Amino acid sequence: MKLSMKKSLLALALAMGVGSAANAATWDVKITNLTNGNHFTPLLVTAHASTAHLYTPGIAASAALQGMAECGDLSGLLALTEVGAADADTIVNPVGTGDLLAPGASTTAMITTSATHLSIVAMILPTNDGFVGLDAMQIPTAAGTYTYFINGYDAGTEANTELKDVASSCAINQEGYPGAPSGHEGTGGSGMVGADSNTMVHVHRGVLGDSDSTGGLSDLDSTVHRWQNPIAKVTVTVN
């Protein structure tokens, strides 16, 4: 009786294992930077359950999201139980260690998962607290290629002064963008503020910039750094 029960339990466990493996899918996730002169910091590409969210528009940013949006720091998000460390269904920076996704460039992450939803985030450089975001998008189970155009979001944690952070390369709660990889920065800006009253996560207004390299409101060049949504294209191939 006991031996028979053990065999039944073993058979059930094996069946569940086979079923779990059979349900796993492979997604090729291609991210393309659609901007003219802005870079994306190291990307976090993760598959998860429908109940997980890295951010929610209309809700105040978490400390983990703030760290990513202001400094490109993914450590807080990777510490979330819904995400966890880098593995088969959580890919950190498919571009390459320490590398940025340049304007017009693409990168691809391969995810093997039994999860149903996909999220992607990365800071936009140069911005004060802007990030490119895809939140909990349900990916179809049928094999095929699916395309999504995604927006830039404002974490709502810092005013969009568009002034360079000259005190440090990056500091949380200290106004200023950490750098402009494309160059073309000006100096002497007085600060592009005024209507920054939304402290919740919201759709970013885009970098405005100006044409004054030694003054004006912004330290950014409107002919290089200005962008409007959508800011990225995501192509998911379900194999």
Secondary structure, DSSP 8 states (H G I E B T S, - for coil): -HHHHHHHHHHHHHHHHHHHHHH-EEEEEEEEE--SS-EE-S-EEEEE-TT--S--TTS---HHHHHHHHH---HHHHTSTTT-SSBTTEEE-TT-TT--B-TT-EEEEEEEES--EEEEEEEEES-SSEEEEEEEEE--SSSEEEEEEE-EEE-SSS-----B--S-S--TTS-SB---TT-----------SS----S-EE------BS-TTSSS-SSBTTTT---S--EEEEEEE-
